[in-house]
Each structure stands twice: as structure tokens, then as C-alpha cells.
Amino acid sequence: MSSIINTTTPESSSPLPNNGLDIVGFENQVNRLQGTEASDSITGRNLGDILSGLAGNDKIFGGQGNDQIFGDKDNDLLYGNNGNDTIFGGQGNDKIFGGQGKDSIDGNVGNDQIFGDKDNDLLYGNNGNDTIFGGQGNDKIFGGQGKDSIDGNVGNDQIFGDKDNDLLYGNLGNDTIFGGQGNDKIFGGQGDDILQGDIGKDTLSGDKGNDRLIVKDGGNILTGGTGKDTFEFVFSEELLETVNVITDFQVDEDTIIIEGVGDQKNINYDSTTGIISLNNKDILQLNSGLNIDINDIEFI
């Protein structure tokens, strides 16, 4: 049977075919409901409920208030519904829907699927190879450890891939995307985006808008797309190890910035090969034959 956490018995509690329970809370009061070790269905109501699945492949529905939902173990299906909900997936490969409201979702351990839906959400994949979809609103999304796939969707989102080889999409809006460690693929989408590759051999694609693409080491491939794009390279020994490639540099529209070099700079562009060298080290591959004035490269 269902166990009660500090408050009431549920309005209804009936057995399911899998030996779990179908547990429904009361209207107009805070329900604190906990499932069993089997696969349960738990439904909150119109206030801010506290719902916990325990073990089993549970289905938990938050209702209309600002709910706290805990999937706990196994592969759970969790719905925040309306309200500003806080949802923890726990262990297992969970599917989590925030619904309307400013939700905070943590997938925790497992290969989770997380959907923020409307409003400004805070979404954490945490451990595992997660798939995260921000939905509408200005979301802040953290992939965590694992090979994550993140789509900010609509809004001015902040996306952090963290560790491993991630696939990151800003989509619509003016997004800021940090790849973190690993060989990431980062796509800005529409809008004036900021893309930063960090550690690893990354692929950065600004797409539409006036984008800023930033890398700190070598071996990256950068494509600005349409718009007046800025390609920024933070100087380090790693930057000199492997050539970075800009696939679509437009002389009259785009800008190259090299940060942290200081006064000790000797820069050249070979129009035959398309190579830009710094202090006799090849650092950038552009298209050959460009009419580049090397003095137009900015140093900060």
C-alpha cells in the first residue's frame, strides 16, 4: 500500500496489474505521497505536492501547483504539469516533462530525456548520455557528464555541454553555448549567438545572425554562416599545436581576433595556401586567394 509522508492518506489508492498502486491525492491540500517498490502511478492535485516514486518504473503527475517530484530508482515517467516544479529523476533512464512554469529539473543518473516546455527553465542532465530540449523561454541547460544532445529551442538560452562529446543546438534566439571538455559539435541556429568550444577538437557553426565563435586550442573547425561573424582565438601553447580552420571567412563582413599574444607578434597570410601564421607557427586555415589586409586582424 502507499506510505504517507507527514500528512494525509491519498484520496484513492487502487492496485495496478503490475502490483503497483494508482495513487491520487486530494484537492485543495498539500499531498505528500510515496509509492511502493513496484511500478506505481501517482497523481498530485491543485496545490504544491511532494510526490516520490521509490523503486519501479513509476508514472508521476504533478498537477497544478509548485510540485516537488522524485522519481528515485528505475525508469520513470515524470510530468510537472502547471506550476514552478522541482523534479529529480534519480537513478534510471527517465523521461521528464516540466510543463508550464519555471521548472528546475535534474535527470541525475542515467540516460535521461528532459523537456523543459514553456517559461524559463533550469535543466540538468547530470550523469549519463542525456537528451535535453529546452522548449520556449530563456533556459539554462547543463548536460553534465556523458555524450549529451541539447536543443535550446525558442528563447535566449545558455547551454553548457560539460564533459564528453556533446551535440549542442541553440536554435531560435540569441544563445550562449559552452562546449566544455570533449570533441563537441555546436550549432548556434538563428540569432546572434556566442559559441565557445573550450577543450577538445570542436566543430562550431554559427548559422544565421552575427555570431561570435571562440576557441582556446587547435584542431577546431569554425563556420560563421550568414551575418557579420567574429572568430576569436585565445592564445595558448595548445593553439599553436594544430591549425584551426575557418571554412567561410568573408573579408568584408567577418572579423578575426587573437587574444593574449601581447606585443610579440609576427603575423602573415599566405594567399596561395590560405594559411595564417603567428610567429612562424601556422595557426589558421582560411580559403586561399582572399584579399586580406593582415592589419585588420585584431589583437587584444
PAPA-372104 format. One line per field, with one value per atom (N, C-alpha, C): x, y, z. Coordinates in steps of 0.1 Angstrom, whole numbers. Atoms other than C-alpha are relative to their C-alpha. Layout:
N
east	[X,...]
north	[Y,...]
up	[Z,...]
//
This chain:
300
east	[8,0,9,-7,10,5,-4,30,-2,3,23,12,-11,49,-6,4,37,-14,13,2,-11,13,-28,2,1,-38,-5,5,-45,-15,15,-80,-3,2,-77,13,-12,-53,-5,5,-61,12,-11,-39,1,-2,-24,4,-3,-18,14,-14,20,3,-1,14,3,-2,20,-14,12,-6,-3,4,-26,-4,2,-24,-4,5,-44,-1,1,-41,-13,12,-68,1,1,-79,2,-1,-71,7,-9,-45,14,-13,-8,1,-1,-4,15,-14,28,-2,3,25,13,-11,50,-4,4,48,6,-5,59,13,-11,88,-3,5,67,-2,2,57,-13,12,32,-4,4,11,-5,2,10,-4,5,-11,-3,3,-10,-12,12,-37,3,0,-41,10,-9,-16,14,-14,22,2,-1,25,14,-13,55,-2,3,55,13,-12,80,-4,3,81,6,-9,107,4,-5,117,-12,10,98,0,2,90,-12,12,67,-4,6,44,-5,4,41,-4,6,19,-2,-1,24,-13,11,-9,2,1,-15,10,-8,8,15,-14,45,5,-2,54,14,-13,84,-2,2,87,13,-12,112,-2,1,115,6,-8,141,5,-6,151,-8,6,144,-4,3,130,-14,13,103,-4,7,79,-6,3,76,-5,6,53,-2,2,55,-14,12,24,1,0,14,8,-7,34,15,-15,71,5,-3,81,15,-14,113,-1,1,119,13,-12,146,-3,2,148,5,-6,170,8,-6,186,-9,8,174,0,1,167,-14,13,139,-4,6,116,-7,5,108,-5,7,84,-3,3,84,-14,13,52,1,0,42,6,-5,60,16,-14,96,5,-3,108,15,-13,140,0,0,148,14,-13,177,-2,2,179,7,-9,206,6,-8,220,-9,7,210,0,1,204,-14,13,175,-4,5,152,-8,5,143,-6,7,117,-4,4,115,-13,12,85,0,2,73,8,-6,89,15,-15,125,4,-3,137,15,-14,168,1,0,177,14,-12,204,-1,0,212,7,-8,238,7,-7,254,-8,7,246,0,2,240,-14,13,211,-4,7,187,-8,7,175,-5,7,150,-5,4,146,-14,13,114,0,1,101,6,-5,117,15,-14,152,6,-3,165,15,-14,198,1,0,208,14,-13,237,-1,0,245,5,-7,268,9,-8,289,-8,7,281,-1,1,276,-15,13,246,-4,6,223,-9,7,209,-6,7,184,-7,6,176,-13,13,147,-2,3,130,5,-5,145,15,-14,178,6,-4,193,15,-14,225,2,-2,238,14,-13,267,1,-1,278,7,-8,303,9,-9,323,-5,2,325,-4,2,315,-15,14,283,-5,7,258,-9,7,245,-6,7,219,-6,7,209,-14,13,181,-4,5,160,4,-4,172,14,-14,204,6,-4,221,15,-14,253,3,-3,268,14,-13,298,2,-1,310,6,-6,332,11,-10,356,-6,5,353,0,1,350,-14,14,318,-4,6,295,-10,8,279,-6,7,253,-8,7,240,-14,14,209,-2,3,191,3,-3,201,15,-14,233,5,-4,249,15,-14,281,3,-3,297,15,-14,328,3,-3,345,7,-8,368,10,-11,390,-6,4,388,0,0,386,-15,15,352,-3,6,330,-10,9,313,-6,8,286,-9,8,271,-14,12,244,-4,5,222,4,-2,229,15,-13,260,6,-5,278,14,-14,309,4,-5,329,14,-12,356,6,-8,383,12,-12,412,12,-11,432,-1,-1,439,-9,7,422,-15,14,388,-4,6,365,-11,9,346,-7,8,318,-9,8,302,-14,13,273,-3,3,254,1,-2,259,14,-13,288,6,-5,307,14,-13,336,6,-7,362,11,-9,381,9,-9,412,8,-7,425,14,-14,463,4,-6,479,9,-9,505,-8,8,477,-5,5,465,10,-11,499,2,-3,498,-6,7,472,-8,6,458,-15,15,422,-4,5,400,-12,12,376,-5,4,355,-6,8,337,3,-3,356,-3,3,342,7,-9,367,-7,7,342,-10,10,320,5,-4,338,13,-11,364,8,-9,394,6,-6,405,9,-9,436,3,-1,436,12,-11,466,13,-13,495,10,-9,509,7,-7,534,9,-9,555,-8,8,536,6,-4,547,-10,11,516,1,0,514,-12,10,488,5,-5,498,-13,12,472,-1,0,483,-5,4,477,-12,11,452,4,-5,474,3,-4,477,10,-10,509,2,-3,518,13,-14,555,5,-4,562,-6,7,537,-14,12,507,-12,11,475,-14,14,446,1,2,435,-13,11,413,-1,0,402,12,-11,431,-5,4,431,-8,8,414,8,-6,422,0,0,431,11,-10,448,3,-4,467,-1,1,465,-15,14,427,-2,1,433,2,0,426,8,-7,449,-5,4,436,6]
north	[-12,0,12,-12,36,4,-5,51,15,-14,86,8,-8,113,12,-11,135,6,-7,144,-10,7,126,-13,12,93,6,-5,97,-1,1,103,-14,13,70,-7,8,41,-14,13,11,-7,8,-18,1,1,-19,-15,14,-51,-4,3,-49,0,0,-50,14,-13,-13,6,-7,13,12,-12,40,10,-8,68,14,-14,101,8,-9,130,7,-8,153,14,-14,186,9,-11,218,-3,2,204,-5,4,197,-15,14,160,-5,6,141,-15,14,108,-7,8,80,-14,13,49,-12,12,14,-4,5,-7,-5,4,-17,12,-11,4,7,-7,30,11,-12,58,9,-10,89,13,-13,120,10,-12,153,7,-8,179,14,-14,216,9,-8,227,-6,4,222,-13,14,184,-5,7,163,-15,13,131,-8,9,102,-14,13,71,-12,11,49,-9,9,18,-2,3,6,11,-9,22,8,-7,49,11,-12,75,9,-10,107,12,-12,136,11,-11,169,8,-8,187,15,-15,225,8,-8,237,-1,1,241,-12,13,205,-4,7,185,-15,14,152,-7,8,125,-14,13,95,-11,9,77,-11,10,43,-4,5,27,11,-9,42,6,-7,68,9,-10,90,11,-10,123,13,-12,152,11,-11,186,6,-6,199,15,-14,235,3,-4,254,0,-1,261,-13,13,225,-3,5,209,-16,14,174,-7,8,148,-13,13,118,-12,11,97,-10,10,65,-5,6,50,10,-8,63,6,-6,87,9,-10,108,10,-10,141,12,-12,169,10,-11,202,5,-6,215,15,-15,252,4,-5,272,0,-1,280,-12,13,244,-2,5,230,-15,15,195,-5,7,172,-14,13,140,-10,8,126,-11,11,92,-7,7,75,8,-6,83,6,-6,107,9,-9,126,11,-11,161,10,-10,185,12,-11,220,6,-6,232,15,-15,268,6,-8,295,-2,1,299,-11,12,266,-2,3,253,-16,15,218,-5,7,194,-14,14,162,-9,7,152,-12,12,117,-7,7,98,7,-6,104,5,-5,127,8,-8,143,11,-10,177,10,-9,200,11,-11,235,5,-6,245,15,-15,281,5,-6,305,1,-2,317,-10,11,284,0,3,275,-15,15,239,-5,6,218,-15,14,185,-9,9,171,-10,10,141,-9,8,119,7,-5,124,5,-5,147,7,-7,161,10,-11,195,9,-9,217,11,-11,251,4,-3,256,15,-14,290,8,-8,318,2,-4,333,-10,11,301,1,2,294,-15,14,259,-4,4,241,-15,14,208,-8,7,199,-10,10,167,-8,9,143,7,-5,147,3,-4,167,6,-6,178,11,-11,213,9,-9,234,11,-11,269,2,-2,271,14,-14,302,9,-9,332,3,-4,348,-8,10,319,1,1,314,-15,14,279,-3,4,264,-15,14,231,-8,7,222,-10,10,192,-9,10,168,6,-4,170,3,-4,189,5,-6,199,10,-11,233,8,-7,249,12,-11,284,1,-2,285,14,-14,317,9,-9,347,4,-4,365,-8,10,336,2,2,331,-14,14,297,-1,2,286,-15,14,253,-5,4,251,-12,10,219,-11,10,194,5,-4,194,2,-3,211,5,-6,220,10,-11,254,5,-6,266,10,-11,300,0,-1,297,14,-13,328,10,-10,361,4,-5,380,-8,9,353,2,-1,351,-14,13,319,0,-2,314,-14,13,286,4,-2,282,-10,9,254,-3,3,239,-11,11,215,1,-3,232,4,-4,238,10,-11,271,4,-5,281,11,-11,315,0,-1,312,14,-13,342,10,-10,375,5,-5,395,-7,9,369,4,-2,372,-13,13,344,4,-5,348,-12,11,327,5,-3,328,-6,5,324,-9,10,294,-9,9,268,-10,10,244,6,-7,270,-2,2,265,-14,14,227,-5,4,222,11,-11,245,0,-2,258,4,-3,261,9,-8,288,-3,5,275,11,-9,306,15,-14,338,9,-10,368,13,-11,396,13,-13,425,0,1,412,-6,7,390,5,-5,397,-12,9,377,8,-5,384,-10,9,369,7,-6,374,-6,4,373,-2,1,375,10,-10,407,7,-8,428,-9,8,398,-8,6,391,3,0,384,-8,7,376,1,0,366,-8,8,354,-4,5,332,-2,0,338,-13,12,307,-12,12,282,3,-4,302,0,2,298,14,-11,325,-6,4,321,11,-9,337,-4,3,340,-13,12,314,-13,12,289,2,0,280,-1,1,287,0,-1,293,-4,4,278,7,-6,301,-5,2,299,7,-7,307,11,-11,338,11,-11,361,13,-13,398,5,-4,401,10,-9,431,-5,6,415,9,-10,447,1,0,442,-11,10,412,7,-7,425,-8,6,418,6,-6,422,-7]
up	[0,0,0,0,-3,14,-13,25,1,-2,39,6,-5,45,7,-9,74,-1,1,61,-1,1,47,-8,10,31,-13,13,-6,-1,3,-19,-5,5,-37,-2,2,-39,-4,5,-61,-7,6,-73,-15,15,-108,-3,4,-128,4,-2,-121,15,-14,-83,6,-5,-80,3,-4,-69,-9,6,-86,11,-12,-60,-5,4,-63,13,-12,-38,0,-2,-25,-7,4,-40,13,-10,-20,13,-11,3,-6,5,0,3,-1,-7,0,0,3,-1,3,-14,-5,4,-18,-5,6,-40,7,-6,-34,-8,7,-46,-14,14,-77,-8,10,-107,3,-5,-94,-10,6,-108,11,-11,-86,-6,5,-92,11,-9,-74,-4,4,-75,-2,4,-74,8,-8,-47,-2,1,-43,7,-5,-38,1,0,-28,-3,6,-48,-2,1,-46,-5,6,-67,7,-5,-49,-12,10,-69,-10,10,-100,-11,12,-134,2,-5,-120,-10,7,-136,10,-10,-116,-7,6,-125,11,-11,-106,2,-2,-111,-2,3,-109,8,-9,-81,-3,1,-75,7,-6,-70,1,-2,-58,-4,5,-77,0,-1,-70,-7,6,-94,7,-7,-74,-10,8,-89,-12,13,-123,-10,12,-155,2,-3,-146,-10,9,-165,9,-9,-147,-7,6,-155,11,-9,-137,-1,3,-154,3,-3,-144,13,-12,-118,-2,0,-110,8,-6,-103,1,-2,-90,-1,3,-104,0,0,-97,-6,6,-119,8,-7,-97,-9,8,-110,-10,11,-143,-11,13,-178,0,-2,-171,-11,9,-193,8,-10,-176,-9,7,-188,11,-10,-169,-1,2,-184,1,-1,-180,14,-13,-153,-1,-1,-144,8,-6,-137,2,-2,-122,-1,3,-135,1,-1,-126,-4,4,-145,9,-9,-121,-8,7,-131,-10,10,-163,-13,13,-200,-1,-2,-195,-12,10,-218,8,-8,-204,-9,9,-219,9,-9,-203,-3,5,-223,2,0,-217,12,-10,-195,1,-2,-182,9,-8,-170,3,-4,-153,-1,4,-167,1,-2,-156,-5,4,-174,10,-10,-148,-7,5,-153,-11,10,-185,-13,13,-222,-2,-2,-219,-13,11,-245,7,-7,-233,-11,9,-251,8,-9,-236,-2,3,-253,0,0,-251,13,-12,-227,0,-1,-218,10,-9,-204,3,-4,-186,0,2,-196,2,-2,-183,-3,4,-199,10,-10,-172,-7,6,-178,-9,10,-208,-13,14,-245,-2,0,-244,-13,11,-271,6,-6,-262,-11,9,-281,8,-7,-266,-4,7,-290,1,1,-286,12,-11,-264,0,-2,-254,10,-9,-239,4,-4,-220,1,1,-228,4,-4,-211,-2,4,-226,11,-10,-198,-6,5,-203,-12,11,-232,-13,14,-269,-1,0,-270,-13,12,-297,5,-7,-288,-11,10,-307,8,-6,-297,-6,7,-323,0,2,-322,12,-11,-301,0,-1,-291,11,-9,-274,3,-5,-254,3,-1,-257,3,-4,-240,-2,2,-252,12,-11,-222,-6,5,-225,-10,10,-254,-14,14,-292,-3,1,-294,-14,12,-323,5,-5,-316,-11,10,-337,6,-5,-330,-4,5,-352,-3,3,-358,12,-11,-337,0,-2,-326,11,-10,-308,4,-5,-287,1,-1,-292,5,-5,-272,1,0,-278,12,-12,-248,-4,2,-245,-10,10,-275,-14,14,-312,-4,1,-317,-14,12,-347,4,-4,-343,-13,11,-367,5,-5,-361,-7,7,-388,-2,3,-392,12,-10,-374,1,-2,-362,12,-11,-342,4,-5,-321,4,-2,-322,6,-8,-296,2,-4,-292,7,-8,-269,-4,4,-286,-15,14,-320,-5,6,-344,0,1,-344,-14,13,-374,3,-3,-374,-13,12,-398,6,-5,-392,-5,6,-416,-5,5,-428,12,-10,-410,2,-3,-397,13,-11,-376,5,-6,-352,4,-3,-349,10,-11,-316,5,-4,-307,12,-13,-271,-1,2,-273,11,-10,-256,-8,7,-264,-8,7,-274,-13,12,-300,-11,10,-318,-4,3,-318,-13,11,-345,-6,7,-372,2,0,-367,-15,13,-398,0,2,-407,-15,13,-436,-9,8,-448,4,-4,-438,-11,10,-456,4,-2,-459,4,-3,-459,11,-10,-432,14,-12,-407,6,-8,-380,6,-8,-366,11,-12,-331,6,-7,-314,13,-14,-276,7,-10,-252,-6,7,-277,6,-4,-264,-12,11,-284,-9,8,-296,-10,11,-328,-14,13,-363,-8,6,-384,-15,15,-421,-5,7,-445,-14,13,-475,-9,9,-502,-8,8,-521,8,-8,-492,9,-9,-472,15,-13,-441,7,-8,-414,10,-10,-393,10,-11,-360,6,-5,-350,-7,8,-378,4,-3,-365,-7,7,-386,10,-10,-366,-7,6,-391,-15,14,-424,-5,7,-445,-14,14,-481,-6,7,-504,-9,9,-526,6,-6,-501,0,0,-503,15,-14,-466,3,-6,-450,14,-12,-422,12,-11,-402,5,-4,-400,11,-11,-376,13,-12,-341,11,-11,-311,13,-12,-276,12]
//
